[in-house]
Amino acid sequence: MDAADIVASVLVLGIIIVSLLSNVVVLICFLYDPEIRKQVPGLFILNLTFCNLLLSVSSMPLTLIGLITTGQPGGSDFCQIVGFLDTFLTTNSMLSMAALSIDRWVAVVFPLSYHSRIRHRDAVLALAYTWIHSLCFSTVATCRSWVGYHHLYASCTLCNVRARAAGTQFIIFTVALHSLTFLLTLIVLCVTYLKVLKVARFHCKRIDVITMQTLLLLVDIHPSVRQKCLDEQRQRRQRAIKKISTFIGTFVVCFTPYVITRIVELFSPWPISPHWGVLSKCLAYSKAASDPFVYSLLRHQYRKTCNLLANKVLKKSPLNSSSLRMENTAARCQNNSNTTNNIQPTANKPVCREGHRDTLPG
């Protein structure tokens, strides 16, 4: 192993750990909070989390082993199964992101009729399509023996070395796969989220007009209050742009290098650097680690559920219980000391004994 392989191995290991922990937290929140389960987007997020978790325990560990051993991990049949899962899960996760963007578009553009347009039945039908779409491509690739260990990416995935005999068929299949998954999802993301941004900016302008009219009517308003209102308007616009940029930007940054490398690999007469191939694959893997934060954990409902779960775990922990006992003991000791201080000493008080009288000066 050279230095580049060591860095890539550490990177893949970090992606595996972050992806497992974050996606498990999302799954726990979904199972714990009934409000999240009632929401239609929760089904798409659940499917996305399921794909990311399976990818984290199937394809990513084999890539890590391939980097460490610089060879194919496991047998040929086992690698074909993992390659099938890699193609299926990656395709399914992309289409789930497209379904989430369509759901957000309907919620923003048609807020009054959202519940009649997007129901749980519609979400199940959309998920059924994503599964059928993904199964078709991954099954064809596996049946044609086009999946296996690819040294360029150090992973079990679509392998053009195994598909040399197919020639043009494999090229058509690969171009169709990335066109109907990556390119289709990118177009849907751009169209829906840009329309969402357009509607959001329109509403922000209406709010800004009302705010400015109110500020003009309030002549005696303090300048600091006026400036605070203007700052809130600017932050509202920036917040909408940041969210849309995050949704589209993470998808482009994570998947574009890998997809372009796969397409260039089909037509380029020059070999591609294995270091670049592994890096592009790591970027594609990193989407599984970033999805929980982009779509779930940064939302108010999920943060609220995480706080509730954290408080419940901390209250039941032995360390927290012992600290509570120590605090209670200290509080009781403080109360006892305060009680003792409030009692006046009796040594200086006169004592009347039987048979004696206190004589007062005449």
N, C-alpha and C positions, 0 to 999 in steps of 0.2 A: 504494500500500500504506500502510495506517495502522499505528499501533504494535501493535495487536492482531494484525494479519496477520503482522507481522515476528516477534512472539513465537511465534505459531503455527508459522511456517515454521521457526524455530530449534528448536522443540520436535519437529516432525516429522523434521527432519534428525537430531537427536540420537537419536530413537527408531529411525530407519533404521540408524544406525551401530551402536548397541548391539545391536539385533536381529540384524544381519548377523554381527557379531563373535561374539556369544554362541552363536548357533545353529550357526555354522560350527565353533566349538570342540566343541560337543556332537556334531556329525556326525563330526569327526575322532576324538573319543574312541570313538565307536561303531565306526568302521572299524578303529581301532588295537587295541582291547582285545577279545580273543575272549570273555572272561568276560561282558562287557556284551552281546555279541551272543547269548550262550547264554540270557540271561534273557528271560522272556516280556514283562515290562514294557518291555524295550528296543525291541520292535516298535512299541508304542504311542508311545514317546518319539521313535522315528525318524519315524513318521508325523506327529507333532506338529511336529517340527523341520522336516520337509519343507514342511508348510503355512506355517509361520512364515517360512521362507526365501523361498518364492514370493510371499508377501504383501509381504515387504520389498523385493522387486525389481519388483513389478508395480503394486500399488495405492498403496503409500505414496509412491513417487516422483511419480506422477501427481497425488496430493493436494498435494505440495510445489510442483509446477509450477503447479497450479491456484491455489494461494495467492499465488504470486509474480506470475503473469500475470493473476490475477482473471478467468479465463475457462477454457473447456474446452480441455484439452490434447489435441492430436491430433484425428483425424476421428471421426465418429459410430460407424463400424464398429469402429474400434480401441477406443473407449471402451466399447462393448458387450462386447468380449472381456474387457477388464479388469474390467468389472462382473460378468461371469460368474465370473471367477476370484475376485473379492472375495466374492461370495455363497458359492461352493463352498468356498473355503479357510477362511472364518470358520466356516461350519457344520461342516466336517470337524474343525477344531481343537477346537471345543466338544465334539463327540461323542468325540474322542480323550481329552479330560480325563475324561469320564464313564467311558470304558472303563478308564482308569488307576485311578480311584477304586474301581471294582468289583474290579479285580485286587488292590488293597491290602486291600479288605475281606475277600476270600476268603483272602488270605495271613495276615491277623491272626486272623480268626474260625475258620478251618479250617487251621491250620498243618500238621497231620500229613497231610492229604489234599490239600494245595494242588497238588502236581505232578500228581495224577490228575484234579483238577477243572479246572485251567487249564493247557492245553498249547499248543504253538505252533500247532497246527491250530485250536484255539479262538480264539486271538488273530487268526489270519488271517481267520477267519469274521467276527469282530467288526469288523475293519478293512474287510472287504468290505461289511458293512452300512453303516458310516460313509460309505464312498465312494458307494454306491448312494443312500443317503438324501440326501447332499449334491448328487449329480448330478441327482436328480429335481427338487429345488427350483430349482437354478440353471439347469437346462435349460428348465424351464417359464417362468421369468422371462425368459430370453433369447429363446425362441421367441415369446412374447407381446409382445416389445419393451418390457418393463418395466424394463430396465436402461439406464442412460445417465448423463450428467453431472448431478449434483445440486448446485446452487449452495449449498444450505444446509450441505452437508458438504464442499464443494469437492473432490469425489471422484466417481469412476465407480462407481455402486452402484445399488441399487433406487431408481427415480425415480418418485414419484407424479405428477409433471407429465406424464410420457410415458404414464401409465396413467389419465389422466382419463376417457378413453372407456370404460375397463373398469368404472369405478365400484365396485360392490359386489364384483366378482370380485377386484380388486386388494386390497381391504380384507380379504376372507376369506383370500386368499393370504398377505398380510403377517402377519396374526394367527396363521395356522397355522404359518408359517415360524418365528416367534419362540416360539410355544408348544412346537413339537416340537424346537427346538434349544436356545434359551436356558433356557426354563422347565423342560424335561425334564432338561437337564444340571444345572441348579441343584438340582432335587429329588433326582437321583441323588447329587450331591455331598453334600448335606446328610444324606441317609439313610445312605449308606455311611460317610462320615467320622465322623458322630456315633456310629454303631455301633462303629467302630474306636476312637473315644475311650472309649466305655463299656467295651470289652474291655480297653483299655490301663489305664484307671483301676482296673479289677478286679484286674488282675495287679499293679499298683503297690500296692494295698491288701494283697494277699497277701504281697508282698515286705516291705512295711512291718511287718506282723504278725510275720513271721519275724525281721526285724531287731530289733524291739522286744523280742521274747522272748530273743533272743541277748544284747541289751544288759542285760536284767534279770538274766540268768544270770551275766554278767561283772560282778561287784560291784566288783572292783578296777580297772575300766577308767577311764582318765583322762577327765575331763569334756570335754576338747577333742576326743577321738576320738568320744565320744558325740554331741557337737554336729555334728561333721563328717558322721556317718552320717545325722543328721536333716536336715542341709542337702542332702545328696545325694538323699534321698527327695523333698524339696520341689522340687529342680531337675528331677527325673525327671518329676514331675507337670506342672510348668510347660512342660517341653520338649514333651510330647505335646500340650498345649493350644495352644502356639505353632504347631506344625506344622499342626494341623487348621485353626486360624484363618487361617494363610497360604494354604492350599489354597482354602478357601471365600472368604476375604476378597478376595484378588486377583481372583477371578472376578467377584464382586459389584461391586467398585469399578470394574473396567475395562469391563464389559459393560452393567451396569444403566442408567447414564445414556443410553447410545446406544439401547438397546432401548426404554426409556420414551419417549425423544424420537421414535422412529419410530412408536410407537403413538399418542402425542399428536398427531403431525403428521397422522394420518389423520382425526381427529375434531375438532380444535381449529379454530374459525373465525378465531382470531387468528394472525398470522404469528409464527414462532419466530425468535429472534435468530440470525443466521448465526454470530456468535462462539460462542454456545452449541453450535450444531450442529458446528462445527469442533472445539471442545473435546471434545465427546462422542465424535467420531470418533477424535481423538488418544488418548483414554483406551482405546478399543477396540484401537487399534494398539499401545498400550503393553503389552498382554497378550502380544504376540509377543516383546517384549523381556524380559519378566519370566519367561516360561515356562522358559527354560533354567536360571535360578537356582532357581526353585521346585521343578522336577521332576528336575533333573539335576546341575548343577554344584556344589550344596551337599551332595550325597551323597558318602559316603566313597569309593566305587568310582570315581566321576568325578574327585574331587579327587586320588586316587592316580594315576590315568591322566594327568591334567594335569601333575602334578609329574614323572612319568616323561618325558613329552614335553618339558617345559621343560628338564629336565636334559640330555636328549639334544640339544636344539637349542643349548643354551649350550655344551656340550662341543665341538660342531662349529663354533661361530662363530669367525671369524678373530680378533676382539677377545679372546676367552677364550684362544685358542691363544697369542697374543702375550704375554698376561699370564702364562700358564703358563711360557713360555720365559724371561721376565724373572725369575720366581720361581726357576726352576731355576738360572739364571745367578747370581743373588744367593746361593743356597744353596751353589753350588760355590765362589764367592769366599769365603764365610764359612768353609767347610771348609778352604780353602787357608790362610787367615789363622790358623786354629786350629792347623794343622799347623806353620806357621812359628814360632808362639809356643812350641810344645812343644819345638822343637829348641834345645838350649843352645848358646850361643856358644863358639867354640873359641879365641878370642884370649887368654884368661886361663890356658889350660892350658899346662903346661910342654911344650916341644918338645925332643926328643932328636935331636941331629944326629950324623952319623957323625964319629968322631974326638974327641968330647967326652963327658965323664962329669959327671954331676951330683955335686958334692961335698957330703956331709952333715957337719954339725958333729960332732966327735969327743966 
